[in-house]
Amino acid sequence: MKADVYVVQECEDPDQVKDAAYQAWCANHLWTGTSKHKGIGVFSTSELTLQAAPMDLSPLELFLPCLVDGDWPLLATWTKQANSPNFQYIGQLWKFLQKHSEFLRHPGAMLVGDLNSNVKWDEWDRWWNHSDVVRELEDLGLQSCYHRHFSERQGQELQPTFYLHRKPEKPYHIDYGFAGAQWAVQHVEVGAVADWLEESDHMPMVFELERIG
């Protein structure tokens, strides 16, 4: 796959591996993680610059905020349990938004990653459900590229992005890309099971966007 920017979850720290091919591919990158073997990385072509956006993220996991080309904010995410008894997965993103939402209040902002969440798992007595997070993102001007492109509602996705234990009979839609108003969605594609399931339980998602402002 050829892209300008990649967001990859569960990848190794490029600065601590010996694989020359991986290091060459990762020439332009940012990475964070609790283990050198499995974190989240943002990678781009040499034509773009990646600059980490400093902010206090502890004890949240895992978020990698950065500026692409010194211009538009990108929040790469891989929400985890983070040893939290209550605010796991989508709760981690909800907590991020309570403290750092201004980072995404930009017409060119993006949020991309594995949220480990879906509207289907909303709980009626919880105020930080998936639906609540989607509403907060919409208040910031960000909408899901997949749902805009395919005119599908949250929780009614027809294309899974994840197969539990790599089993086709256990499909879920838990990976997302949200973009601000300056981005026109030209095309969205979810990788096919036949092409990717042997490689990963997550299917790659491709967002083709055009800057319009």
C-alpha positions as a LaTeX table, in Angstrom:
\begin{tabular}{lrrr}
\hline
Residue & $x$ (\AA) & $y$ (\AA) & $z$ (\AA) \\
\hline
Met1 & 0.00 & 0.00 & 0.00 \\
Lys2 & 1.22 & 3.48 & $-0.89$ \\
Ala3 & 0.11 & 6.32 & 1.36 \\
Asp4 & 1.32 & 9.72 & 2.50 \\
Val5 & 0.71 & 8.96 & 6.19 \\
Tyr6 & 0.36 & 5.62 & 7.98 \\
Val7 & $-0.98$ & 4.98 & 11.48 \\
Val8 & 0.03 & 1.52 & 12.68 \\
Gln9 & $-0.96$ & $-0.11$ & 15.96 \\
Glu10 & 0.88 & $-2.97$ & 17.65 \\
Cys11 & 4.14 & $-2.22$ & 15.86 \\
Glu12 & 7.71 & $-2.39$ & 17.15 \\
Asp13 & 9.77 & 0.66 & 18.05 \\
Pro14 & 11.79 & 1.38 & 14.87 \\
Asp15 & 14.67 & 2.71 & 16.98 \\
Gln16 & 15.09 & $-0.60$ & 18.83 \\
Val17 & 14.91 & $-3.20$ & 16.08 \\
Lys18 & 17.62 & $-4.75$ & 13.94 \\
Asp19 & 15.52 & $-5.34$ & 10.83 \\
Ala20 & 17.11 & $-3.13$ & 8.18 \\
Ala21 & 14.10 & $-3.21$ & 5.86 \\
Tyr22 & 11.78 & $-2.06$ & 8.65 \\
Gln23 & 14.18 & 0.69 & 9.68 \\
Ala24 & 14.43 & 1.91 & 6.09 \\
Trp25 & 10.64 & 1.99 & 5.73 \\
Cys26 & 10.40 & 3.85 & 9.05 \\
Ala27 & 12.86 & 6.57 & 8.10 \\
Asn28 & 10.28 & 9.29 & 8.89 \\
His29 & 8.32 & 8.33 & 11.98 \\
Leu30 & 7.07 & 8.97 & 15.49 \\
Trp31 & 6.43 & 6.13 & 17.93 \\
Thr32 & 5.27 & 5.55 & 21.49 \\
Gly33 & 4.48 & 2.50 & 23.57 \\
Thr34 & 4.79 & 0.79 & 26.93 \\
Ser35 & 6.90 & $-1.98$ & 25.39 \\
Lys36 & 9.45 & $-1.74$ & 22.57 \\
His37 & 7.74 & $-4.72$ & 20.99 \\
Lys38 & 4.25 & $-3.30$ & 20.70 \\
Gly39 & 3.26 & 0.36 & 20.47 \\
Ile40 & 1.73 & 2.81 & 18.04 \\
Gly41 & 3.55 & 4.57 & 15.24 \\
Val42 & 2.92 & 7.34 & 12.73 \\
Phe43 & 4.93 & 7.04 & 9.53 \\
Ser44 & 5.06 & 9.32 & 6.50 \\
Thr45 & 6.80 & 9.89 & 3.22 \\
Ser46 & 9.95 & 12.02 & 3.19 \\
Glu47 & 7.97 & 14.88 & 1.63 \\
Leu48 & 6.11 & 15.44 & 4.89 \\
Thr49 & 7.31 & 16.37 & 8.36 \\
Leu50 & 6.10 & 14.83 & 11.61 \\
Gln51 & 6.38 & 16.78 & 14.84 \\
Ala52 & 5.34 & 15.38 & 18.21 \\
Ala53 & 2.85 & 17.56 & 20.07 \\
Pro54 & 3.97 & 17.64 & 23.71 \\
Met55 & 1.25 & 17.09 & 26.29 \\
Asp56 & 0.83 & 15.22 & 29.55 \\
Leu57 & $-0.84$ & 11.95 & 28.57 \\
Ser58 & $-0.14$ & 9.84 & 31.67 \\
Pro59 & $-1.76$ & 7.48 & 32.58 \\
Leu60 & $-3.76$ & 7.26 & 29.33 \\
Glu61 & $-2.94$ & 4.60 & 26.73 \\
Leu62 & $-2.12$ & 4.90 & 23.92 \\
Phe63 & $-2.14$ & 8.26 & 22.18 \\
Leu64 & 0.37 & 9.83 & 19.80 \\
Pro65 & $-0.54$ & 13.46 & 19.03 \\
Cys66 & 1.49 & 15.17 & 16.33 \\
Leu67 & 1.51 & 17.90 & 13.70 \\
Val68 & 1.86 & 16.86 & 10.06 \\
Asp69 & 3.80 & 19.35 & 7.95 \\
Gly70 & 3.61 & 21.75 & 10.89 \\
Asp71 & 0.04 & 22.39 & 9.84 \\
Trp72 & $-2.67$ & 19.91 & 10.71 \\
Pro73 & $-3.12$ & 18.02 & 14.00 \\
Leu74 & $-3.22$ & 14.23 & 13.91 \\
Leu75 & $-4.12$ & 12.12 & 16.93 \\
Ala76 & $-3.05$ & 8.52 & 16.39 \\
Thr77 & $-4.80$ & 6.19 & 18.82 \\
Trp78 & $-4.77$ & 2.65 & 20.11 \\
Thr79 & $-7.06$ & 2.67 & 23.13 \\
Lys80 & $-6.21$ & 0.09 & 25.76 \\
Gln81 & $-7.36$ & $-1.07$ & 29.19 \\
Ala82 & $-4.60$ & 1.02 & 30.79 \\
Asn83 & $-5.13$ & $-0.79$ & 34.11 \\
Ser84 & $-8.28$ & 1.28 & 34.59 \\
Pro85 & $-11.16$ & $-0.42$ & 36.41 \\
Asn86 & $-13.74$ & 1.84 & 34.79 \\
Phe87 & $-12.38$ & 3.87 & 31.85 \\
Gln88 & $-11.09$ & 1.23 & 29.49 \\
Tyr89 & $-10.81$ & 1.51 & 25.70 \\
Ile90 & $-13.29$ & 4.19 & 24.56 \\
Gly91 & $-13.19$ & 5.53 & 28.11 \\
Gln92 & $-9.51$ & 6.36 & 27.54 \\
Leu93 & $-10.42$ & 8.50 & 24.52 \\
Trp94 & $-13.24$ & 10.16 & 26.47 \\
Lys95 & $-10.74$ & 11.10 & 29.18 \\
Phe96 & $-8.31$ & 12.43 & 26.57 \\
Leu97 & $-11.04$ & 14.68 & 25.17 \\
Gln98 & $-11.90$ & 16.08 & 28.59 \\
Lys99 & $-8.34$ & 17.35 & 28.97 \\
His100 & $-6.94$ & 17.84 & 25.47 \\
Ser101 & $-9.91$ & 18.45 & 23.16 \\
Glu102 & $-8.48$ & 21.80 & 21.97 \\
Phe103 & $-5.78$ & 19.89 & 20.13 \\
Leu104 & $-8.46$ & 18.61 & 17.76 \\
Arg105 & $-10.40$ & 21.89 & 17.46 \\
His106 & $-8.97$ & 22.60 & 14.03 \\
Pro107 & $-10.65$ & 22.27 & 10.60 \\
Gly108 & $-7.75$ & 20.14 & 9.38 \\
Ala109 & $-7.59$ & 17.85 & 12.41 \\
Met110 & $-7.69$ & 14.06 & 12.22 \\
Leu111 & $-8.11$ & 11.19 & 14.66 \\
Val112 & $-7.10$ & 7.77 & 13.33 \\
Gly113 & $-6.74$ & 4.42 & 15.00 \\
Asp114 & $-8.00$ & 1.35 & 16.79 \\
Leu115 & $-10.62$ & 2.44 & 19.32 \\
Asn116 & $-11.56$ & $-1.10$ & 20.38 \\
Ser117 & $-15.13$ & 0.19 & 20.47 \\
Asn118 & $-18.47$ & 0.30 & 18.72 \\
Val119 & $-21.91$ & 1.77 & 19.41 \\
Lys120 & $-23.15$ & $-1.80$ & 19.86 \\
Trp121 & $-21.38$ & $-1.90$ & 23.24 \\
Asp122 & $-22.90$ & 1.31 & 24.63 \\
Glu123 & $-24.21$ & 0.91 & 28.18 \\
Trp124 & $-27.35$ & 2.83 & 29.14 \\
Asp125 & $-26.03$ & 4.10 & 32.49 \\
Arg126 & $-22.56$ & 5.16 & 31.30 \\
Trp127 & $-21.87$ & 8.74 & 30.22 \\
Trp128 & $-18.73$ & 8.03 & 28.19 \\
Asn129 & $-20.08$ & 5.55 & 25.66 \\
His130 & $-18.92$ & 5.30 & 22.08 \\
Ser131 & $-21.91$ & 7.45 & 21.09 \\
Asp132 & $-20.87$ & 10.15 & 23.58 \\
Val133 & $-17.34$ & 10.25 & 22.16 \\
Val134 & $-18.65$ & 10.49 & 18.58 \\
Arg135 & $-20.85$ & 13.44 & 19.63 \\
Glu136 & $-17.91$ & 15.17 & 21.30 \\
Leu137 & $-15.82$ & 14.71 & 18.16 \\
Glu138 & $-18.65$ & 16.13 & 16.05 \\
Asp139 & $-18.76$ & 19.15 & 18.37 \\
Leu140 & $-15.08$ & 19.63 & 17.54 \\
Gly141 & $-15.88$ & 19.40 & 13.82 \\
Leu142 & $-14.66$ & 15.84 & 13.19 \\
Gln143 & $-16.72$ & 13.16 & 11.50 \\
Ser144 & $-16.01$ & 9.54 & 10.65 \\
Cys145 & $-14.70$ & 9.24 & 7.09 \\
Tyr146 & $-16.06$ & 5.69 & 6.73 \\
His147 & $-19.57$ & 6.64 & 7.78 \\
Arg148 & $-19.58$ & 9.78 & 5.62 \\
His149 & $-18.42$ & 7.86 & 2.56 \\
Phe150 & $-20.70$ & 4.83 & 2.86 \\
Ser151 & $-23.67$ & 6.67 & 4.41 \\
Glu152 & $-23.85$ & 4.11 & 7.21 \\
Arg153 & $-24.81$ & 4.81 & 10.80 \\
Gln154 & $-22.54$ & 4.16 & 13.77 \\
Gly155 & $-23.12$ & 0.60 & 14.92 \\
Gln156 & $-24.58$ & $-0.49$ & 11.57 \\
Glu157 & $-21.33$ & $-0.90$ & 9.65 \\
Leu158 & $-21.42$ & $-3.46$ & 6.85 \\
Gln159 & $-17.63$ & $-3.84$ & 6.59 \\
Pro160 & $-15.75$ & $-5.28$ & 9.58 \\
Thr161 & $-12.26$ & $-4.02$ & 10.38 \\
Phe162 & $-11.35$ & $-6.71$ & 12.92 \\
Tyr163 & $-11.78$ & $-10.48$ & 13.22 \\
Leu164 & $-11.36$ & $-11.86$ & 16.73 \\
His165 & $-8.68$ & $-14.57$ & 16.79 \\
Arg166 & $-8.58$ & $-14.17$ & 12.98 \\
Lys167 & $-11.88$ & $-16.02$ & 12.67 \\
Pro168 & $-14.14$ & $-14.82$ & 9.82 \\
Glu169 & $-17.20$ & $-15.74$ & 11.91 \\
Lys170 & $-16.22$ & $-13.15$ & 14.57 \\
Pro171 & $-16.28$ & $-9.80$ & 12.74 \\
Tyr172 & $-16.30$ & $-6.35$ & 14.38 \\
His173 & $-15.93$ & $-2.74$ & 13.29 \\
Ile174 & $-13.58$ & $-1.09$ & 15.79 \\
Asp175 & $-11.10$ & 0.97 & 13.70 \\
Tyr176 & $-11.86$ & 4.54 & 12.65 \\
Gly177 & $-10.66$ & 7.66 & 10.93 \\
Phe178 & $-12.24$ & 11.02 & 11.83 \\
Ala179 & $-11.47$ & 14.19 & 9.89 \\
Gly180 & $-12.30$ & 17.87 & 10.16 \\
Ala181 & $-14.26$ & 20.05 & 7.75 \\
Gln182 & $-11.24$ & 20.93 & 5.62 \\
Trp183 & $-11.03$ & 17.35 & 4.35 \\
Ala184 & $-13.27$ & 16.09 & 1.54 \\
Val185 & $-13.57$ & 12.29 & 1.59 \\
Gln186 & $-12.81$ & 11.00 & $-1.90$ \\
His187 & $-12.65$ & 7.29 & $-1.17$ \\
Val188 & $-12.56$ & 4.84 & 1.74 \\
Glu189 & $-11.49$ & 1.22 & 1.49 \\
Val190 & $-11.32$ & $-1.61$ & 4.01 \\
Gly191 & $-8.85$ & $-4.39$ & 3.27 \\
Ala192 & $-10.28$ & $-7.72$ & 2.13 \\
Val193 & $-10.16$ & $-10.78$ & 4.35 \\
Ala194 & $-8.67$ & $-12.90$ & 1.57 \\
Asp195 & $-5.73$ & $-10.49$ & 1.28 \\
Trp196 & $-5.00$ & $-9.67$ & 4.90 \\
Leu197 & $-6.31$ & $-12.16$ & 7.45 \\
Glu198 & $-3.16$ & $-14.28$ & 7.34 \\
Glu199 & $-1.17$ & $-11.16$ & 8.18 \\
Ser200 & $-3.34$ & $-9.60$ & 10.88 \\
Asp201 & $-6.62$ & $-9.76$ & 12.75 \\
His202 & $-7.15$ & $-6.10$ & 11.76 \\
Met203 & $-7.88$ & $-5.11$ & 8.18 \\
Pro204 & $-6.14$ & $-1.98$ & 6.90 \\
Met205 & $-8.33$ & 1.06 & 6.26 \\
Val206 & $-7.44$ & 3.52 & 3.51 \\
Phe207 & $-8.75$ & 7.08 & 3.54 \\
Glu208 & $-8.27$ & 9.16 & 0.40 \\
Leu209 & $-8.83$ & 12.78 & 1.39 \\
Glu210 & $-8.52$ & 16.13 & $-0.36$ \\
Arg211 & $-7.77$ & 19.37 & 1.47 \\
Ile212 & $-10.41$ & 21.88 & 0.49 \\
Gly213 & $-9.65$ & 24.77 & 2.81 \\
\hline
\end{tabular}
